[in-house]
Amino acid sequence: MAAPRIVLLAGDGTGPEVMREAVKVLKAVESGFGLSFDFVPYPCGGKHYLETGEEWPDGAFESCKAADAILLGAVGIPEARLPNGDLAGAGVIFGLRFGLDLYANVRPTKLYPNVRHKVHDAFKSVWESDKVDLVIVRENTEGLYTPARGVLSRGGTDELAIDSRVITRKGAERVIRFAFELSKQRDGAPGDGKKRVTCVDKSNVTAGDRLWRKVYDEVAAQYPGVERDYAYIDAFLQWLVRSPEAYDVAVAPNEWGDIATDLAAVLQGGMGMAAGANIGDEHGMFEPVHGSAPKHAGRDTVNPIAMILATQMMLDWLGRRKRDRALQAAATGVEAAVVNVLKAGKALTYDLGGSAKCSETGTAIARAVGRLSRKRA
């Protein structure tokens, strides 16, 4: 099999730092699992915009389209703005989401051993890690984030702003089906072991969400082995924090999913542990969800695990897509390496209660990948 081509978009702020650690881990995967990757890096984001007047180079999107997968670090710095006021670099993310039709935003929420829970016991103890293992699937190309918006300005004063929320049958059906298929692959909710997809919406108020729930019921009828579940977004946020063990997979329209996934991150130890994937029928882009964190840039202090877990998601997706056992074994190995480093507790960054540098944590995980691959051999 030809070496999978991976486009690397390191981006801004701490993006290049966590990307460096992801590549370090992938090189350990190459050595330990008999794999090879073709890395294709491109600059992008706010810093690149300030230097060149473009958010990413000509040809970068076409290269992403031709690649087997895309890894994104983070984009955006406060001082880099487009003439219309938008954050420079956002065009990269939205360009990929819409241009490659990456309609499913997949956000696992999993509490790993020896990670302090950000809600339970106010940091005094480690919560039961087996209580948190769910995935929120967020629709990624519709909702409030479509470019159907505008501002009415008269005499230099902005008087009216409109954002149009778009929910279509096609958009709802395909992402809801994605969620049910994902549930079939999992072991069910931690609390009772049942495969379950929770429909998150506000169908008691909005017409778009009533269509969403109607489509959910139509799709759910085709999956008798997966339990149906329903929650309005406001109640879901409460129940998610109170009883995360009740959830397996949840699926939500774009803006509700955006809110819920950031809240869910506190259940897994914070944004430094939160990985995400943007997946379509033909393409996949994988990223940490913590943003560029420019105030931490250049200090080698941020947690690279979200980026490394995003890389693990990429390996798993590629392995399933290509039906390649080595890639799937590598995905399993990377997650196991993360767990081993967390359990050892010697290479934890500040957000996890340690003092290790970003590069030290990445090196520890890469070495753990190597040890696991030798045992496998």
C-alpha positions, 0 to 999 in steps of 0.5 A: 500500500502506498504511504498515506499522504497526510497534509500538516496545517500547523497554524498559529499560536501553540498549533506548531508546538502540538503538531511537532509532538503529533509528528513525533508520535507518527514517526514512532508509529512508522518505526514500530508498526511498519508503516510509512507516511508522506507528510506535506506541510503548509503554513496557514492562519493569522500569522501567515496572513499578516506575512503574506496577505493570504490565509493559506498558500495557493494550492493548499486546498487542492493538496488537502483534497487529494490527501488521505487525511489532514491534521490541523494544529490551530488557527487564529491570533487576535491581531490578524483580522480580515478586512470584513472583521473576520478572524484570519485563519477561520477561512482555512477551517470553514474552507475545509469543512464546506469545501470537502463537505466534512459534515460530521464533527466527532468529539469523543469525551473520555476520562482517562486514568489518573486525569483530574476531573474538572467538576468532581470534588473540586480537584481533590480526587481523581474521578471514576474514569470508567464513568465518562466515555461518550461521543458527541456528533455535531452537524458541521455544515448547517445551522447558524454557521452557514454564511447566510447572514448580514448587517444593515448599516445606515449612516455608519451605524450598525442597526440590524444583524441577522443570522439565518439558521439552516436545517435541511433534511439531507444535512440532518439525515446523513449526520444522524445516520453517522451517529447510529453507525458509530454507536454500532461500533462502540460498547454502549454507555458506561452506565448500562452497556446499552448502545444508545443515540441521544437526539439533542435539539430544541424541538419544543421551540424551533421549526428547524429542530422539529425537522431534525427530530422527525428525521432522527425518528425516521433514521432510528427506525432503521436501527432496532439494535440501538436505543433511542433517547431524546434531550432538549439542549438546555436539559442535556447540558445539565444531565451531561454533567450530572450523569455522563455514564448514561450517554453513548453517542449524542447527535446535535445540530451545529450550534447546539453541538458546539456548545455541548462539546466544549462543556463536555471537555471539562468531564475529561480533564479540560481542553488539553485532552479534547480531540476532534474529527471533521469527517465526510464521505470522502475526506477527514480532517483531525484537530485538537479543539483547544484553539491556538492559545496565543498567550501560551505560544513559544513556552513549550508548556501546553498539553499535546495530548489532545493533538496526539489523540486527534492523530489516533483518531486519524489512524483509526479512521484511515485504518477502517477506511483502507481496511488496513490492520496495521493502521488500526493496530497503530491507533490502538497502540497510540491510545494505549501509549497515552494511557500508560504515560498518564498512569505513570504520572511522570510526564504530565503538563501543568493542566494535569497537575504536573510540570512537564513540558509539551515536548517532554510529554510528546517524547514520553508518549512516542517512547511508549508507542515504541515499547508497545510495538516491541511487545507486540512484535 
